[in-house]
């Protein structure tokens, strides 16, 4: 095949660079492509995905690396390859509304004016099962455009207008005010009804970890635990049961640590093997919270396991975190075809060679390994996992010990050593999967939050170091302190893509979290500056809530304002929580007003389908319950201060807000209560004290550690 280099060779994005040598004449999203489409009167083919997406790789190999397919694309279309989140969210909404489903790779056909007229996800290259393949589709759309471009153009304009009407529709007025208790209860009952009591999670295959849903259930429990209702207890039990099942399943990399993207079956056994930073971040928060609530060691073990993975395999030397690792890799160095899961799966003979007969038998029993492999052919559509075993705990340590004629202690030690040996083999012998070395502001914000929650749970000072280094990386590489603006990403240098709403809100959340464990006010000052900029760039002054792109981005036909959660919590849910926290910490009533306006902006969704927006419901619960603020005062070097800080950190409360009361500083200049507490502390010769404040009133100072524990219970 002749060498061909397209315009993507000049990009920094790992995803775009992967396609730089396709025979397709790819353009990045931008004016050059738009102008060419208009001048040559050609439709646009838009392909969106990301660098570790398995089916994106499949479509690339089958179609975009094909000379014959590329010839059709280059002759009839202006071809754009992109991963811009604003572009993705707009056209993914179109695909979901018109086809009923979405996903990557996303394939959309646009008019030269960027109006969509046909879209879907993956297409095989050839016709099959009575459905047109990609080549047939390209040919038909090219012929349709050639014979009747006016009709296609009108259809695209009409579709964009419908999309705009759908997105910009004003929320209807409700007959009565929203009841946060009823909204939360309805959300809970939806998850209760779809809960899988055998394997955990919700619904059937494929199964995603759905951190947003599990976090809602934990928050629901915490807000209602004092009432001792059955619903509250069951909410917690569903979340904890699911977390244990996920940890035991093949979706958890028992050898290499961390979690894969999702399970192709309902048992959490056979995963889609890519690993995403945002999954690690959110699961880290969940397992940390579970440990804080229960004290069960399994949750602390998984917390440490996730930190091991991200610090070892996704950590930039200067502090940021990379985005993902691929599902596909070469089984051995001399092979040329990558296979899904090749880095992670095992044949019985391999286990025996590496571990010996006795230890491999114990591993095989515990993780359900078989000579013929333990992957159902239905979970292996491309026949890449024949005779392979995905390690998934099929029974308890005690059951394995009984089967092997050993003690549980002996089995635990064998499994510990075996996992170490298997990891050493994988790391040295097997080619590693591709790593997406793009550092995203948004996902790093989620990771910092996860690390803070992990520190709260297990109190390891090295965790704080990881979180601080990640925040500093963003500050020095992706932030302009003169304009208070963020950039979206870094890969061999900062990108030129301006930050989106999720970059701002997730980083603000992270900085608020980071302040609460360090009491370093530079994080609060930065969070405040970013919130002011977020309000300026994204806030809807007419209806409340936040758009996902700025008004200055003219390439996006319709500004979306999302409340529904995806793999991450919606930006409006995170922003709502940030506004409430900042309003309390800095005595900023304007922020609380914006929070109330944001709730009103999504009142129809909250009343009609709250189960689709659990993160926003959880933030709504925070608005209605208010913050429970723990302020500590005294000399930072005093041992009692350290004890107080540790007690406050160790407690999980979804509405907890922690502050250090000191006379000089940014917070004291804004918050009269904090300043007053600091003054009282100084007059008491800095004797360490803690104050619990709720509903704009503070209790008496607490000087005793046990009393503080009781006050936070």
N, C-alpha and C positions, 0 to 999 in steps of 0.2 A: 504494500500500500504506500503510495507516495506521501512524503512528509508535507503536512499542511499546518500552517499556524494562523489562527484568526486573531481578532482584536482583543480577545480575553487574555492574551499573553501579557498585556500591560496592567492587568488588575492585580490586587493584593489578596482578594478573597480566595481561600483554598478551593472552594466549590467552583468558582469561575475558572481558576487555573487548571482544574482537572479537565476542563473541556477546551482548553486552548489549542489542542492539537487534533480536535475532531475535524473531519472534512467539512462539517457544517460551518458556514460563514457567520459565526455568532457575533452579535453585538451585545455589550452591556446595556442595561436600561439607561436611556439618555437621549439627548437631542439629536445626536448623530444618526441613531437608528430611526427616530421619529421623522426626521427630515428626509431620509432616504425613502421611507415608506410613502411619504406624501409626494415626493418628486417622481417616483417610479409607479405610483398608484398601486402599491402592493399591500396585501394584508400582512399583519404581523403574527408570527407564531411565538408565543411567550412560554418559556419553560422555566419553572421555579422548583427548587429543591434545596438540598444542602449536602455537604461533602461526604457525610457518613451514612447517607440514606441508601439502604440496600436496593430498593426497587428503582431508585434513581440510577444506580450503577447498572442494573439490568437493562433499563431502557437505553442508557448510553451505549452499552456493548451491542445491543441488538439493533439499534436504529441510528444513533448519532455517530457511531464509528463506521457505519455502513456507507460505502461510496454511492450505492444506488439510492439509498434513502436521502443522503445529503444532497444528491443531484436534484431531486425533486424539491427539497426544501430551499436550496439556493436559487433555483430558477423561479420559483413562484412566491416566495415569502421573504420578508425581512425577519431574521431569526434572532430573538433576544433570549439570553440566558441570564437569570437573575436570582437573588435571594433577599432583596430589599424587603423588610417586613411590612412596610406600608403598601408596596405593590402586592405582596403575597396576601395580605389580609383582605384587600379590596377584591381581588379576583378570586380568592378562595371563597369569599362570601357568595360571589356570583356562581361559582361551580357548585357550592353546596345547595344554593337555592334552586338551581336549575336541574341538578342531577340527583339531589337527595343525599349526596355523600361527597367527601373531599379527601385530600391527602396528597402526599408527595410521591412521585413527581407530579406537579400540576402542569397541565397542558391546556393552554387557552389561545384561541384565535381572536385577534383584534382587528378592527378597521384601522387605517392610518391615523385616525383621530383618537385611538386608544379605547374605543368602545368594544366591549366583548360581544361576540355573537355565537361562539361555541366553545365548550370547555369540558374537560374531564381530568382523569388522573393518568395512570399508566396505560399505554397501548402496546400490545405485541406488534412486531413488524408486519406479520402476515395475517390474513383472515383466518379465523378459527371459531369453531362452534357457532357458525352462522352470524358472527359479528365481524365488522370490518377491522382490518389491521391498520397500522399507522400509515403505510404506503397508500392503501386504498383511501383512507380518510384525507390524506394530503391531496391526492389527485382529485377527489370529489370536491373539496373545498376550493381548490384552485380553479376548477372548471366552473363552479358556481360563481366565484368572484369575477371570472372572465366574462361570463355570459350575462350576469345581472348584478353588477356591483351596487347599483342604486338600492336594490332590494336588501342586500346584505347590510349596506350602510344604514338604511332606515331601521332595520332590525336591531343593529348595534346601538343606535341612538335611543331607540325605544327601550332597549334592555337597560341602558345606563340610567335613563329617566326613572324606570321602575326601581332600579337599585337605589337611586338617590331618594326616591319617595319612601322606600322601605326603611332606609337608614335614617333619614331626617324627619320621619314622622314624629309629630309632637305627641308626647305621652298623654293619654286620656286622663281627665280628672276622675278621681275615684269618689264614690258616694260617701265614703267615710275615711278617716285617717288610717294609715297603715298601723297595724298592731304588730310590733316586733316579735312578741311571744307567739302569735299565731303564724307569722311568716316562718319563724324558725322551726316551729313544730311541724308545719307542712313539709318543709325541707327534710327534716328528720324522718318523717313517715315515708317519704318517697324512697329514701335509702334503705329504710327498714324493709320495705316491700320488695326491693330488688336485691337484697343482700343474699349472698350464697352462704348458707350456714355450714356447708361441708368444707369448702375450700377458702372461704373468705372472699372479699371483693364483691363486686356488683355485676349481675348479669352473667352471660356466658362468654365463650371465646370470640375474639381475642380479648385478653384481659390486661388492662393497664393498671399500674399502681394507684393512679388517681389521688395524688397527695392532697389536692385541694378538697376533695370530698372527705377524706379521712381527717384532715385538719378541722373541717367544720364539725365533724362528730365529736372530736376531742373538745373543741371550744364549747359546743352545745352542752356536753357533760359538765364542763367547769362552771358555766353560767347557771346551771340548774342543779348542781350537786347538793346544795343546801336544802333543796325541797325534797330530796331523797325519793324522786319519782322513778318508776320503772323505766320510763323512756330515757332518762338521763343515764342510768346505769347501763342500759342496753346499748346506747350510743357509744359509750366507752368500750364496752365489750366487743362490739363489731369492729371498732378501729384496732384494738389490741390484737384480736384474733386474726384479722387480715394482715397486720404487720408481722405476726409470727409466721403465718403461712407463706408470705412473700419471702421472708428471711430463710425459710426452709427450702423453698422451691429452686428450680433451675434458673429462674430469673435473677437470683442472687448468684454471683460468681464466687463459689465457695473456695476456689483456689486463688483467684486473682483479685478478689475483693470488689466491692461496688455492685451496682445493679444494672442489668440490661434494660432495654427500652420497654418491652412488654412481653407477655406470654402469648403464644399462639394457641394455647389450650386453656381450659378453665382451671387446671390443677396447678398453674404457675410452673409447669415442668419445662417445656421447650420454649426458649425465648427467641425473640428477634434480637440478635446478639450485639447490636450497637449499644454504646453507653453514652448518655447525654449528661452534661454538667448540671442542667436544671433539674434532672431527676435526682442526682446525688444530693444536690442542695436541699431540695424540699424533703426528701426522705431523711436526710440528716436532721432537719428540724423535727420531723415526726418521731423518729426513734429517740431523740433526746427528750422530747416532751413525754413520751411513754415511760422513759426511765425516771423522769422527775416525778411523775404521778404514782408509779407502781413500785419503783425500786428494784424491779426484776433485772437480774444481771444480763439476760439475753438482749435487752434493749441497749444496755451500755456497750456490750460486745459489738453490736451492729453499728452503733455510733462510731466506735473506734475503727471498725472495718472500713466504713465509708471515708473517714479522714485519711486512713492509710492509702486508699486507692487514689483519691484526688491529689494528695500531697506527693505521691510517688509518680503517678502517671499523667496527671493533668496540670502540673504546676510549672509555671514559667519561672526561670531562675530569678527574675526580678520581682516576683510576687503575684502576678495575675494567674488566672486559671484558664486553660484551654477549653474548647467547646465540647469535644466529643471524640470517641474512638469508633472506628468502623466495625460493622458486623462481619465484613468479608476480609479474608487474609489468605496468604499462600500456606498450604499445609507444610511444605518444606521449601528450602531455598531454591532447589533446582527446578521446581515446578513453575509454570507460568500462569495458570488459571487460579484465581482466587475463589475460595469457597466460603459460604456463610458458616460462622462458628468454628472455623478450622483452628483458631488459636485456643479454643476453650474445651473442645470435646475429646473423648478418650475411647480407644478400643481396649478391650480386656487385656490383650497381649501387651499393650503399652504400659498399662498399670502394673502388670506382672513384672515386666522388665525393669521398671523404675523403682517399684516398691518391694518386690519379692512376693512369693506366693502367699504367705500368711497375711501380711499387711494389705496386699491387694484384695484378698478375700474379704477382710474386714471393711475396707473402703467400698468394695462392690456391694456387700450386703447393706451397708448403711445408706449408700446413695443410689441403690436400685439399679446397679449395672448388670448388663446381660451380655453373653457371648455374641448374640446377634444384634446387639445394640438395643437401647431402650427408647428410641424415638419412633413413634407411630408414623408410618409412611404418609398418613394424611397431613402430618405436620412437616413433611419434607417434600414439597412439590417439585423441587429441582434435583432430587436424589443426591443431595450433598451430605447427608448424615447417615448413610448406610453403615451399619455395624458400629456406629458411634454411640457413645453414652454421654448424656448431659447429667452432671452430678446434681441430684436433687434428693434431699433427705426423705427416704421412704419410710423410716421408722426412727424411734427414739434411741438414745444411747443405751438405755436399759435393754431394749428389745434386741439391738445389735449385739450387746454383750451376751445375752442369753443364747442367741444363734451361734455365736463364735466360741462359747464356752469360756468366756473371760469375765473379768469384773468391769463395771462401768468406768472405773478409773483407768484401767488398762486400755480400753477402747478409746477413751478420750485422748490419751497420750498418743496412741497409734494414729488417730485421725489428725491430731495437731502436727505430728512429724510428717505424715503423708502429704498434707496440704503444702507444707514447706518444701518438700522435695518436688512435688508436682509443679509448684510455682517456679522453682529454680530451673526445672527442665523446660517449662514454657518460655521463660525469659531468655534462656541461653540457646535453645535449639530451634524453637519455632519462630518464623518471621512475624513480627508484630503487625497488628492491623494499622492501617493509616490513621493518623491522629489529625483532627482538624485543629490547627494551631491558631485559629482565630480567637481572640480574647474579646468577648462581648461585655459591654458595660452592664447590660441588663442581667445576664446570667451570673456575672461576678457579684452583682448586688445580692442576688438570691443566695450565692455561696457564702458570702460574708455573714448574712443572716443565719444560715445554717450553722456556721462555725460558732457564732455567738451563742446560739441555743445549745450547741454541743458543750461549750465551755460552762454554761449555766448548769448543765447536767453532770459533767464529770470533772470539772474544775482542774483541767490541765492547762498550765500557763502557755505551753507551746501552741495551743489552739488560738489564743489571743494573738500570738505573733503572726500566724498565718492570716488571720482576719485583717490585722493592721497592715501587713505588707500588701495584701490585695487592694485595700482601700488606697494606700499610697501609690500603688501602680496606676490606678485609674486617675488619681489626682495629677500625677506628673506626666501622664501620657495621653489621657483622653479628656482633659478638662482645661478650659481656658478661664483662669481666675479673673481676667479683665472683663469678660462678657458673661461669665457664669454659665457658659454653655458646655454641653457634653458632646463628644463624638461617639459614634455607635460602636466601633470596633478597632482592634489593633492586630496586625499580622505583619511582622517584619516592618513595623512602623505604624503610626496611626492612619486610619482610613480618612477619606474626605467626606464620609457620610455623617450628617448631623444626627444627634441623638433623637430617638423616638420617645414616646410617652413612657414606655416600659423601662427605658434606660434611666429616666429621671426618677420615676416612682420607686423602682426596685433599689436604686442606689440610695435614695433618701431614707427608705426603710432600713437599709443596712447601716447607714450612718447613725440613725437614732439608736439602733440596737448596739452599735459599737460604743456609743457614748455610755450606755447604761452599764457596760462592764469595765470601762476604762476611766470614766468620769473626765475624759479629756474633751474640753469644750470646743476644740477645733472641729470635731465631727459635727457638733450641733450648729456651729456657725456655718459650716459648709452645707449642711442639710437645709438650713433656713434659706441660704442664698439660692440653692437649687429649687426649693419649693417656690420661691418668688419667681424664678425664671420659668418653671413649669407652668405656673399660673398665667404668666404672660404669653407663653407660646401655645398652650394647649387648652386652656380653660374656656368653656362655652359660657360667656357672660349672659346670654339670653335664657338658656334653659338649665344651666348647671352641668356638671360632669366635664370630662376631659376627652378631647379628640385624640386620635392616635398619631396624627401628623400635624405639622404646623400649617398655618394658613399660607405660608410662603412656598410650600411644595406644590408647584403648579402641574407637576406630572401626574399627580393623583387626582383623578376626576371627582371623587367624592370623599370627603373627610368622614371617617367612621368614628363612632363613639361606642366603644364596646363595653358590655357588662358581662358577657358570657365567658366562663373560664374554659381554657383549653388545657394543654399540658402544664401551663402555669396559671396562677391566679390572674384575673383580669386586672388591667392597669387601673381601672376605676375603683376596684375593690381595695387595692393596695393604697391608692391615693386617698381614699376615704379614711382609711386607718391612719395614714400619715398626718392628715389634716387634724384629726382628733388628738393625736399625740402631741403635735406641735402646738395646737391651741391650748392644751393644758400646760405644757412645759414652759411656753413662752408667754402665757396669758394673752393669746391673740384671738379675740372674739371674731375677727374677720375670717379666720380659718375655720372656726366652728360654724359660722354662717355658710361658708362654702361647702362644708361637710353636709349640712342640712339640705342645701340646694342640690348636691350630688345625689343624695337619697331621693329627693323629689324627682330628679331627672329620670330615675329608673323605677319609679313607683309602680308603673304598669307591670314591668318584669317581676318585681318583687311580689306583686299581688297575684300574678297569673302563672308564672313558672319559676318560682324561687329555686327549685331543685337544679335548674340549669346554671345558677349563679351562686353556688354555695359560699364562695369567698366574699361576695358582696353581702350575702346574708350574715356571715360572721362579722363583717365590718359594721353592718347595721346593728347587730347585737352590741358591739362596742359602743356605738353612738348612744344606744338606749340605756346601757348599763353604766356608761361613764368610766373614767379611769380610776384605778385604785393606786394612788401615788405613794411610793415609799421614799421619803427624803431622809438622808442620813447626814449628820453633821459631826464635826470634830476634827482632830488632827489626823491626816491621812496615814501617818506612821503609827498611830495608836493601835495595839493589837485588837482592842475591842472593835475598832472601825473595820478591821479586816474580817473579824467574826461576823459583824452585822452584814457586811457586803456579801459574804459567802452565804449567809442564811437567806438573804433576799434573792440572790441569784438562783439558789437551789430550788426555789418554789416556782412551779409553773402556774401562771395565771394569764389568760389571754388579754386581760385589761390592765396588767401590771405596768407601771411606769416608775422608773428608778432615777433619782437625781441626788447629786451631792450639793448640799447647801453651803455655799461659801460667799463671803461678802463681795469680793471682786470677781468680775467675770461677765461673760455674755448673758448667761441665764439670769443672774441676779439683776442685771440691768433691765430685764424684761418682766421678771416674775417677782411681784411684791411679796408673795408668801415665802418663796425661797429666800429672799433677802431678809425677811423678818426672822425666819428660822435660824439663818446664819448669825444674825445679830444676837438672838437669844443664846445661841451656842457660845458665842464669844464672851458674853457676860457671865456664862457659867464656867469660865476658864477652860473652854474647849472640851468639856467632858463629853465623850461620844454619846450621841442620842439618835434615835430614829423616830420619825413621825409618819403616821399613816393618814393620808388625806383622801377624802371622798366627798363628792357633792359640794365642792368649794369650801370644805371645812376640814381642819386638821385635828386629830386627837392629841391627847397629852403626850409629852415626850416619853419615849421608852428607853430605859437604860439597861435593861436585862435581856440577855440573848433568848432565854426561854419564853419570856413575855413577847418578844418580837415574833418568835415562831408561832405562838398562839394567835397573834394578831393577823398573821398572814394565812392561817389555816382556812 
